[in-house]
Amino acid sequence: MSGTTFEEDRYGMETEDSGETLYVSLGDVDDSGFKPVPRGIYDVTLAQLDFGFSQRSNNPMWTWVWEVEEGEHAGRKFFYHTVFNEGGMPRVKRTLARIKTDDGYEAEVLSSPRFSPEQVANEGRLLGARCRIRVDIRRYDGQNRNNVRDNLPPGGASGGQSGFAGV
């Protein structure tokens, strides 16, 4: 293989310039998992909205993926679920009422006599919506994990993160 060159990244992953072979080294990889962010309130943007069915109850639901906009934790993503059943519909309505899109699409969905959650997710018109999320820490499988407790309307001029008392 004369003339073949390799490029290495910070994890020791090498790829041939032909793109055919990948070599990796796992020795320096930190496998301790994500460290939770401090509990607080974060300004976020909706990065992804998926329609699916819950594993446990098979209820239709949206999975919201929120991304922190700025600050020390910019880019961190958090998952939030709203379920389309009798008990979950108030949470769906509250979540939609507390987000803000540039074109007001959330208000259209809220005021429509009926809508398809799958179609709304697939259209992607809610992507980029802004709000704030209340993040807590809880134990799960023996580790501290972040948990999105609620969403709140977008913040004012201050933006960023604040403690629970800053709501």
N, C-alpha and C positions, 0 to 999 in steps of 0.2 A: 504494500500500500504506500508506495512512495508518493510524496506530495500531499498526503493527508495531514491536516492540522486539526488540533483540538482546542476548544475554548473551555475554560474552567470558571465556574461561579463560586460564590462563597461557601457552598455546601459540598464542593468537590465534584459537582456534576460536570461531566465532560461530554461534549457532542462533537462528532466528526463534522468537518465542513460539508460533507456530503449529506449530513442529516440522517444517516442510516443507523448509527449505533449510539447508544447512550450508556455511559458509565457513571456510577454514583458511589459516594463514600458517605456512610451514615455516622461515622465516628464523632463528628463535631455537631451533630443535630441535637438540639434540645427537645426532648420528647415529653417534657413535663406538662405540656398543654398550655392553653391560654391562661393568662393571669387575669382575674376579673378586674374591671375598672372600679374605682371607688363608687359607693352608692351616691346618687345625686340625680340631677336633672340635666339632660343633654339636648342640645339643638341637633336635630337630625333631618335627613332627607330620605324619602322612600326610594330605595335602590332597586327593590324587586317586590312584586306582588304576585303570588301564585295561588291558583284555585286548586283544591284537592279535597281529600277526605281524611278525617282523623283516623289514626291507626287503631285506637282503642274502641271508639264508638261508631266509626264509619260515617260521622256527620260531615256534611259539606262545610268547607272552611276556607278562609283566606289565611295564608302565611305571609306576613308583612316582614320585609327585611329592611331595617332602618340603619342608616350609616351616619356616624357622628360627623358633623360638618367641619369643625375646627378645633383647635386647641391640642393639648397633649395626646388626646385619644382620637384625633381625626382619623377617619377611615375605618374605625372599629365598627363591626356590624352586630346587630341584635335582632333576634327573631321574636315576633309577636303574633299570636294566633287569635282570630275571631271566628266563631262558629255560627253557622246558619241553622240554628234550631230555636225553639221557643225560649230557652234560657239564655242563649247567646246573642239574640237579635238586639237587645239594648246596647250591648258592648259594640256591635257592628255600627249601630247608629251613632253612638258616642264617638267612636274612633273617626268616622267620616266627618262628623261635625267639628272635630278638633284639628283636622288637617287643612292645609291651604295650598292649592295649586295655582299656578300663574293664570290659568284660564277659567277658574271657578268650576271645573268639572265635578268636584266633590259635591257642590251644591246641586248640580243637575241630578246626580245619582240620588242624593238625599230627597229631592222633591219629586222624583219620578214615581208614578203609581206602582211600578214594578220594574225590576231589572234582573238581568242574568249575572250573578257573581262571576261565573266563568268567563263570560264575554267581557265584563269590565276588566278583569285581570288580564285577559289576552290582549285587549286593545292597548294596554299600557299607558293610558292617559292619566292615571294617578301617579305614575312614576315622576319623581322629582318633587312631589308634595313635601311640604315642610311642616314640622311640629316639634314638640319637645317630648322626650320620654322620661319617665321616672324609673330609674334603674336601682335595683336592690341586689343584695347578695344572699344566696341561699345555698345550703348544703345539698349536693346531689351526687350519689355514688361515691360518697366520702370526700368529695372535693368542693371547694367554694366555687360557685358559678353565678354569673349575672342572670337576673330575672327582670324582664320589663314588666313593671307593675301596672302602668297606665300610660296613656298618652295625653298630652296637654296641648292647647293651642300654641302656635309659634310664639317665641319670645319677642320682647321689644328690642330696643337698641342695644341693650347690654349683651345679649347673646351668651354663648359659652355655656359653662357649667355652673350650677349653683347647688347649694345644699337643700334639703327638704324644706327648711324654713323659708327659702327664697321663692317659694311658689306664690 
